[in-house]
Amino acid sequence: MTSEPARALIFDMDGTIVDNMRFHDDAWERWHQSQNLAFDRASFFSRTAGKANTEILSGYFPGASLAELEAFGLDKEELYRDTYRPHVVAHAGLIELMARAEAANVPMAVASAAPPANIDLVLDTLGLRSRFATIVSPSQGFRGKPHPDMFLAAAERMGVQPEACLVFEDAPLGVEAAKRAGMRSVAILTMLGAEAFAHFDNVIASAPDFTALDGVPALRFV
Protein backbone atom coordinates (compact mmCIF):
# COMPACT_ATOMS: atom_id res chain seq x y z
CA MET A 1 0.00 0.00 0.00
CA THR A 2 1.34 3.41 -1.00
CA SER A 3 2.44 5.97 1.57
CA GLU A 4 1.37 8.85 -0.66
CA PRO A 5 -0.81 11.47 1.04
CA ALA A 6 -4.51 10.69 0.85
CA ARG A 7 -6.51 12.78 -1.58
CA ALA A 8 -9.81 12.05 0.20
CA LEU A 9 -10.88 10.77 3.61
CA ILE A 10 -13.82 8.45 4.25
CA PHE A 11 -15.10 7.98 7.80
CA ASP A 12 -17.24 5.26 9.22
CA MET A 13 -19.49 6.86 11.82
CA ASP A 14 -20.35 4.58 14.76
CA GLY A 15 -17.23 3.75 16.73
CA THR A 16 -15.14 6.10 14.57
CA ILE A 17 -16.54 9.63 14.40
CA VAL A 18 -18.04 8.91 17.83
CA ASP A 19 -17.15 6.27 20.41
CA ASN A 20 -20.67 4.91 20.81
CA MET A 21 -20.62 1.21 20.02
CA ARG A 22 -21.19 0.17 23.62
CA PHE A 23 -24.48 2.06 23.52
CA HIS A 24 -25.40 0.05 20.42
CA ASP A 25 -24.46 -3.19 22.16
CA ASP A 26 -26.62 -2.22 25.14
CA ALA A 27 -29.57 -1.60 22.82
CA TRP A 28 -29.02 -4.83 20.93
CA GLU A 29 -28.86 -6.75 24.21
CA ARG A 30 -32.16 -5.23 25.36
CA TRP A 31 -33.75 -5.97 21.99
CA HIS A 32 -32.59 -9.61 22.07
CA GLN A 33 -34.04 -9.96 25.56
CA SER A 34 -37.38 -8.56 24.35
CA GLN A 35 -37.44 -11.25 21.65
CA ASN A 36 -36.26 -14.05 23.98
CA LEU A 37 -33.13 -14.46 21.86
CA ALA A 38 -29.66 -15.29 23.13
CA PHE A 39 -27.12 -12.47 22.85
CA ASP A 40 -23.38 -13.10 22.75
CA ARG A 41 -21.99 -9.64 23.45
CA ALA A 42 -18.37 -10.77 23.03
CA SER A 43 -18.78 -11.77 19.38
CA PHE A 44 -21.72 -9.68 18.18
CA PHE A 45 -19.67 -6.60 17.27
CA SER A 46 -17.13 -8.43 15.11
CA ARG A 47 -19.85 -10.40 13.33
CA THR A 48 -22.20 -7.53 12.57
CA ALA A 49 -20.61 -4.04 12.82
CA GLY A 50 -20.93 -2.39 9.41
CA LYS A 51 -23.92 -4.41 8.23
CA ALA A 52 -27.33 -2.88 7.69
CA ASN A 53 -29.94 -3.84 10.31
CA THR A 54 -31.98 -5.80 7.79
CA GLU A 55 -28.86 -7.83 6.94
CA ILE A 56 -28.29 -8.59 10.62
CA LEU A 57 -31.91 -9.39 11.42
CA SER A 58 -32.52 -11.62 8.41
CA GLY A 59 -30.32 -14.21 10.11
CA TYR A 60 -32.83 -14.42 12.97
CA PHE A 61 -35.98 -14.26 10.85
CA PRO A 62 -35.18 -15.77 7.42
CA GLY A 63 -38.84 -15.84 6.41
CA ALA A 64 -39.63 -12.27 7.42
CA SER A 65 -40.52 -9.60 4.91
CA LEU A 66 -38.34 -6.53 4.43
CA ALA A 67 -40.98 -4.42 6.18
CA GLU A 68 -40.93 -6.74 9.21
CA LEU A 69 -37.14 -6.64 9.39
CA GLU A 70 -37.17 -2.85 9.14
CA ALA A 71 -39.71 -2.65 11.98
CA PHE A 72 -37.49 -4.79 14.21
CA GLY A 73 -34.56 -2.52 13.35
CA LEU A 74 -36.54 0.60 14.22
CA ASP A 75 -37.34 -0.83 17.66
CA LYS A 76 -33.65 -1.41 18.36
CA GLU A 77 -32.57 2.02 17.06
CA GLU A 78 -35.11 3.82 19.24
CA LEU A 79 -33.61 2.08 22.27
CA TYR A 80 -30.16 3.21 21.15
CA ARG A 81 -31.05 6.84 20.45
CA ASP A 82 -32.91 7.24 23.73
CA THR A 83 -29.82 6.25 25.71
CA TYR A 84 -27.08 7.77 23.54
CA ARG A 85 -28.58 11.20 22.79
CA PRO A 86 -27.17 12.90 25.95
CA HIS A 87 -23.67 11.50 25.28
CA VAL A 88 -22.89 12.56 21.69
CA VAL A 89 -19.33 13.87 21.47
CA ALA A 90 -16.73 13.76 18.69
CA HIS A 91 -13.97 11.18 19.09
CA ALA A 92 -10.70 12.68 20.35
CA GLY A 93 -8.69 14.39 17.63
CA LEU A 94 -11.38 14.13 14.93
CA ILE A 95 -12.15 17.84 14.67
CA GLU A 96 -8.47 18.72 14.44
CA LEU A 97 -7.88 16.17 11.66
CA MET A 98 -10.89 17.44 9.75
CA ALA A 99 -9.57 21.00 9.99
CA ARG A 100 -6.21 19.90 8.58
CA ALA A 101 -7.92 18.13 5.68
CA GLU A 102 -10.06 21.18 4.94
CA ALA A 103 -7.02 23.46 4.97
CA ALA A 104 -5.41 21.19 2.37
CA ASN A 105 -8.61 20.97 0.25
CA VAL A 106 -8.90 17.24 0.93
CA PRO A 107 -12.60 16.25 0.66
CA MET A 108 -14.22 14.05 3.26
CA ALA A 109 -17.16 11.65 3.27
CA VAL A 110 -19.14 9.50 5.70
CA ALA A 111 -19.90 5.89 4.77
CA SER A 112 -22.04 4.36 7.50
CA ALA A 113 -24.46 1.48 7.83
CA ALA A 114 -26.46 3.56 10.31
CA PRO A 115 -30.07 4.46 9.47
CA PRO A 116 -30.81 8.11 8.62
CA ALA A 117 -32.13 9.03 12.09
CA ASN A 118 -28.89 7.84 13.70
CA ILE A 119 -26.78 9.75 11.19
CA ASP A 120 -28.87 12.83 11.90
CA LEU A 121 -28.36 12.42 15.65
CA VAL A 122 -24.57 12.33 15.39
CA LEU A 123 -23.77 14.67 12.52
CA ASP A 124 -26.34 17.33 13.37
CA THR A 125 -25.62 17.28 17.10
CA LEU A 126 -21.93 17.77 16.33
CA GLY A 127 -22.61 20.27 13.54
CA LEU A 128 -20.49 18.30 11.07
CA ARG A 129 -22.89 17.56 8.21
CA SER A 130 -21.88 20.51 6.03
CA ARG A 131 -18.20 19.64 6.32
CA PHE A 132 -18.62 16.35 4.47
CA ALA A 133 -18.78 16.28 0.67
CA THR A 134 -21.19 13.33 0.78
CA ILE A 135 -22.86 10.88 3.16
CA VAL A 136 -23.46 7.31 2.00
CA SER A 137 -25.61 4.69 3.73
CA PRO A 138 -27.69 1.57 2.96
CA SER A 139 -30.83 3.73 3.03
CA GLN A 140 -29.69 4.95 -0.41
CA GLY A 141 -29.75 1.42 -1.82
CA PHE A 142 -26.20 0.31 -1.03
CA ARG A 143 -25.24 -2.99 0.53
CA GLY A 144 -23.66 -2.92 3.97
CA LYS A 145 -20.07 -3.82 4.75
CA PRO A 146 -18.05 -5.96 3.99
CA HIS A 147 -19.34 -5.11 0.52
CA PRO A 148 -17.32 -2.19 -0.90
CA ASP A 149 -20.35 -0.40 -2.36
CA MET A 150 -20.54 2.53 0.05
CA PHE A 151 -16.84 3.31 -0.11
CA LEU A 152 -16.78 3.16 -3.89
CA ALA A 153 -19.82 5.43 -4.09
CA ALA A 154 -18.18 7.92 -1.73
CA ALA A 155 -15.03 8.00 -3.86
CA GLU A 156 -17.03 8.45 -7.05
CA ARG A 157 -19.08 11.30 -5.56
CA MET A 158 -15.90 13.06 -4.44
CA GLY A 159 -14.25 12.55 -7.82
CA VAL A 160 -11.27 10.70 -6.33
CA GLN A 161 -9.90 7.32 -7.39
CA PRO A 162 -10.40 4.58 -4.75
CA GLU A 163 -6.69 3.97 -4.29
CA ALA A 164 -6.21 7.64 -3.33
CA CYS A 165 -8.80 7.42 -0.51
CA LEU A 166 -8.07 6.66 3.13
CA VAL A 167 -10.79 4.97 5.20
CA PHE A 168 -11.17 5.23 8.98
CA GLU A 169 -12.89 2.18 10.47
CA ASP A 170 -13.37 0.52 13.84
CA ALA A 171 -14.65 -2.88 12.66
CA PRO A 172 -13.12 -5.77 10.70
CA LEU A 173 -16.07 -5.86 8.29
CA GLY A 174 -15.45 -2.21 7.49
CA VAL A 175 -11.73 -2.72 6.92
CA GLU A 176 -12.60 -5.67 4.69
CA ALA A 177 -14.95 -3.44 2.70
CA ALA A 178 -12.16 -0.88 2.27
CA LYS A 179 -9.80 -3.63 1.11
CA ARG A 180 -12.34 -4.82 -1.48
CA ALA A 181 -12.65 -1.22 -2.66
CA GLY A 182 -8.87 -0.99 -3.10
CA MET A 183 -8.50 1.57 -0.31
CA ARG A 184 -6.06 2.00 2.52
CA SER A 185 -7.50 1.98 6.01
CA VAL A 186 -6.72 3.20 9.52
CA ALA A 187 -8.13 1.05 12.32
CA ILE A 188 -9.65 3.06 15.17
CA LEU A 189 -9.44 0.86 18.27
CA THR A 190 -12.59 1.79 20.14
CA MET A 191 -13.85 -1.78 20.52
CA LEU A 192 -11.05 -4.11 19.43
CA GLY A 193 -7.29 -4.26 19.82
CA ALA A 194 -4.79 -3.91 16.99
CA GLU A 195 -4.48 -7.69 16.76
CA ALA A 196 -8.00 -7.88 15.32
CA PHE A 197 -6.74 -6.03 12.23
CA ALA A 198 -3.26 -7.53 11.93
CA HIS A 199 -4.17 -9.78 8.99
CA PHE A 200 -5.37 -6.91 6.79
CA ASP A 201 -2.70 -5.74 4.36
CA ASN A 202 -4.57 -2.48 3.69
CA VAL A 203 -4.32 -1.26 7.31
CA ILE A 204 -1.54 1.32 7.41
CA ALA A 205 -1.99 2.35 11.05
CA SER A 206 -4.07 1.71 14.15
CA ALA A 207 -4.77 3.96 17.12
CA PRO A 208 -7.30 4.36 19.94
CA ASP A 209 -8.37 7.74 18.54
CA PHE A 210 -7.31 10.43 16.04
CA THR A 211 -4.79 12.12 18.32
CA ALA A 212 -2.15 9.41 17.75
CA LEU A 213 -1.97 9.61 13.95
CA ASP A 214 0.40 12.54 13.41
CA GLY A 215 3.16 10.31 12.05
CA VAL A 216 1.07 8.55 9.40
CA PRO A 217 2.52 9.52 5.97
CA ALA A 218 -0.88 9.30 4.25
CA LEU A 219 -2.11 12.11 6.53
CA ARG A 220 0.69 14.53 5.64
CA PHE A 221 -1.47 16.59 3.33
CA VAL A 222 0.97 19.50 2.95
C-alpha positions as a printed NumPy array, in Angstrom:
array([[  0.   ,   0.   ,   0.   ],
       [  1.338,   3.412,  -1.003],
       [  2.443,   5.969,   1.574],
       [  1.372,   8.845,  -0.665],
       [ -0.809,  11.47 ,   1.043],
       [ -4.512,  10.687,   0.85 ],
       [ -6.512,  12.78 ,  -1.584],
       [ -9.81 ,  12.046,   0.198],
       [-10.883,  10.769,   3.614],
       [-13.82 ,   8.448,   4.252],
       [-15.097,   7.983,   7.798],
       [-17.236,   5.256,   9.218],
       [-19.492,   6.859,  11.821],
       [-20.35 ,   4.58 ,  14.758],
       [-17.229,   3.75 ,  16.729],
       [-15.142,   6.099,  14.574],
       [-16.544,   9.63 ,  14.404],
       [-18.038,   8.907,  17.826],
       [-17.154,   6.275,  20.415],
       [-20.673,   4.908,  20.806],
       [-20.617,   1.211,  20.017],
       [-21.193,   0.171,  23.619],
       [-24.482,   2.06 ,  23.52 ],
       [-25.404,   0.055,  20.42 ],
       [-24.461,  -3.185,  22.164],
       [-26.619,  -2.22 ,  25.136],
       [-29.568,  -1.595,  22.822],
       [-29.017,  -4.828,  20.928],
       [-28.865,  -6.751,  24.212],
       [-32.16 ,  -5.235,  25.363],
       [-33.749,  -5.972,  21.99 ],
       [-32.592,  -9.608,  22.073],
       [-34.042,  -9.961,  25.559],
       [-37.379,  -8.562,  24.348],
       [-37.438, -11.25 ,  21.654],
       [-36.258, -14.047,  23.976],
       [-33.132, -14.457,  21.859],
       [-29.657, -15.286,  23.135],
       [-27.118, -12.475,  22.85 ],
       [-23.377, -13.101,  22.754],
       [-21.99 ,  -9.645,  23.448],
       [-18.372, -10.771,  23.031],
       [-18.782, -11.77 ,  19.384],
       [-21.721,  -9.685,  18.183],
       [-19.671,  -6.603,  17.268],
       [-17.127,  -8.429,  15.11 ],
       [-19.854, -10.396,  13.332],
       [-22.199,  -7.525,  12.565],
       [-20.61 ,  -4.043,  12.817],
       [-20.933,  -2.395,   9.414],
       [-23.921,  -4.412,   8.233],
       [-27.332,  -2.877,   7.692],
       [-29.938,  -3.842,  10.314],
       [-31.979,  -5.8  ,   7.787],
       [-28.863,  -7.828,   6.938],
       [-28.294,  -8.588,  10.616],
       [-31.906,  -9.388,  11.418],
       [-32.525, -11.616,   8.411],
       [-30.318, -14.206,  10.113],
       [-32.826, -14.418,  12.969],
       [-35.978, -14.262,  10.85 ],
       [-35.179, -15.767,   7.42 ],
       [-38.844, -15.836,   6.411],
       [-39.629, -12.273,   7.423],
       [-40.518,  -9.601,   4.913],
       [-38.343,  -6.53 ,   4.43 ],
       [-40.98 ,  -4.425,   6.183],
       [-40.935,  -6.738,   9.206],
       [-37.143,  -6.641,   9.389],
       [-37.169,  -2.852,   9.138],
       [-39.71 ,  -2.655,  11.977],
       [-37.493,  -4.788,  14.214],
       [-34.563,  -2.525,  13.352],
       [-36.542,   0.597,  14.221],
       [-37.337,  -0.832,  17.657],
       [-33.653,  -1.409,  18.363],
       [-32.575,   2.024,  17.059],
       [-35.113,   3.815,  19.239],
       [-33.614,   2.082,  22.265],
       [-30.161,   3.205,  21.145],
       [-31.048,   6.841,  20.448],
       [-32.91 ,   7.237,  23.727],
       [-29.82 ,   6.254,  25.713],
       [-27.076,   7.773,  23.541],
       [-28.583,  11.198,  22.789],
       [-27.168,  12.901,  25.95 ],
       [-23.671,  11.502,  25.281],
       [-22.892,  12.561,  21.689],
       [-19.327,  13.874,  21.47 ],
       [-16.728,  13.759,  18.694],
       [-13.974,  11.185,  19.094],
       [-10.704,  12.678,  20.348],
       [ -8.692,  14.391,  17.632],
       [-11.376,  14.127,  14.933],
       [-12.153,  17.838,  14.666],
       [ -8.466,  18.72 ,  14.436],
       [ -7.882,  16.17 ,  11.662],
       [-10.893,  17.444,   9.748],
       [ -9.569,  20.998,   9.994],
       [ -6.215,  19.899,   8.578],
       [ -7.922,  18.131,   5.683],
       [-10.064,  21.183,   4.943],
       [ -7.02 ,  23.462,   4.97 ],
       [ -5.409,  21.194,   2.365],
       [ -8.608,  20.974,   0.251],
       [ -8.903,  17.239,   0.927],
       [-12.595,  16.252,   0.657],
       [-14.223,  14.047,   3.264],
       [-17.165,  11.646,   3.274],
       [-19.14 ,   9.498,   5.7  ],
       [-19.902,   5.894,   4.772],
       [-22.036,   4.365,   7.504],
       [-24.462,   1.483,   7.83 ],
       [-26.463,   3.562,  10.313],
       [-30.074,   4.455,   9.467],
       [-30.805,   8.114,   8.621],
       [-32.132,   9.029,  12.087],
       [-28.892,   7.842,  13.701],
       [-26.779,   9.746,  11.186],
       [-28.869,  12.834,  11.902],
       [-28.359,  12.425,  15.647],
       [-24.569,  12.328,  15.392],
       [-23.767,  14.668,  12.516],
       [-26.343,  17.326,  13.369],
       [-25.62 ,  17.283,  17.102],
       [-21.933,  17.768,  16.329],
       [-22.611,  20.273,  13.542],
       [-20.491,  18.301,  11.073],
       [-22.887,  17.561,   8.215],
       [-21.876,  20.512,   6.027],
       [-18.203,  19.639,   6.321],
       [-18.625,  16.346,   4.466],
       [-18.783,  16.276,   0.674],
       [-21.192,  13.333,   0.776],
       [-22.855,  10.882,   3.157],
       [-23.456,   7.307,   1.995],
       [-25.613,   4.691,   3.728],
       [-27.686,   1.575,   2.956],
       [-30.834,   3.729,   3.026],
       [-29.691,   4.947,  -0.409],
       [-29.754,   1.417,  -1.822],
       [-26.196,   0.311,  -1.032],
       [-25.242,  -2.989,   0.531],
       [-23.659,  -2.916,   3.971],
       [-20.074,  -3.825,   4.753],
       [-18.047,  -5.961,   3.99 ],
       [-19.342,  -5.11 ,   0.516],
       [-17.319,  -2.194,  -0.897],
       [-20.346,  -0.405,  -2.359],
       [-20.543,   2.529,   0.051],
       [-16.839,   3.31 ,  -0.109],
       [-16.781,   3.159,  -3.886],
       [-19.819,   5.427,  -4.085],
       [-18.179,   7.923,  -1.729],
       [-15.026,   8.001,  -3.861],
       [-17.032,   8.453,  -7.048],
       [-19.079,  11.297,  -5.563],
       [-15.905,  13.055,  -4.435],
       [-14.245,  12.546,  -7.822],
       [-11.271,  10.698,  -6.333],
       [ -9.899,   7.315,  -7.387],
       [-10.402,   4.582,  -4.755],
       [ -6.691,   3.967,  -4.286],
       [ -6.213,   7.636,  -3.331],
       [ -8.796,   7.425,  -0.507],
       [ -8.071,   6.664,   3.133],
       [-10.791,   4.975,   5.2  ],
       [-11.174,   5.232,   8.98 ],
       [-12.892,   2.177,  10.474],
       [-13.372,   0.52 ,  13.835],
       [-14.649,  -2.882,  12.659],
       [-13.117,  -5.772,  10.697],
       [-16.069,  -5.864,   8.293],
       [-15.45 ,  -2.207,   7.493],
       [-11.733,  -2.718,   6.922],
       [-12.596,  -5.67 ,   4.688],
       [-14.952,  -3.438,   2.702],
       [-12.156,  -0.885,   2.269],
       [ -9.805,  -3.635,   1.112],
       [-12.336,  -4.821,  -1.477],
       [-12.648,  -1.22 ,  -2.659],
       [ -8.87 ,  -0.985,  -3.099],
       [ -8.505,   1.573,  -0.311],
       [ -6.059,   1.997,   2.52 ],
       [ -7.495,   1.984,   6.014],
       [ -6.719,   3.199,   9.516],
       [ -8.134,   1.052,  12.319],
       [ -9.646,   3.057,  15.172],
       [ -9.439,   0.856,  18.265],
       [-12.592,   1.79 ,  20.137],
       [-13.851,  -1.785,  20.519],
       [-11.054,  -4.112,  19.427],
       [ -7.294,  -4.257,  19.818],
       [ -4.793,  -3.908,  16.99 ],
       [ -4.483,  -7.686,  16.762],
       [ -7.998,  -7.877,  15.316],
       [ -6.739,  -6.029,  12.233],
       [ -3.255,  -7.533,  11.926],
       [ -4.166,  -9.785,   8.991],
       [ -5.373,  -6.912,   6.785],
       [ -2.697,  -5.74 ,   4.364],
       [ -4.575,  -2.477,   3.694],
       [ -4.325,  -1.264,   7.31 ],
       [ -1.539,   1.318,   7.414],
       [ -1.989,   2.354,  11.054],
       [ -4.067,   1.705,  14.155],
       [ -4.771,   3.964,  17.115],
       [ -7.301,   4.357,  19.938],
       [ -8.369,   7.744,  18.54 ],
       [ -7.312,  10.428,  16.043],
       [ -4.788,  12.118,  18.325],
       [ -2.154,   9.414,  17.745],
       [ -1.973,   9.605,  13.946],
       [  0.396,  12.539,  13.41 ],
       [  3.159,  10.308,  12.046],
       [  1.069,   8.554,   9.397],
       [  2.517,   9.517,   5.967],
       [ -0.881,   9.301,   4.251],
       [ -2.11 ,  12.109,   6.527],
       [  0.688,  14.528,   5.637],
       [ -1.471,  16.588,   3.335],
       [  0.965,  19.5  ,   2.954]])
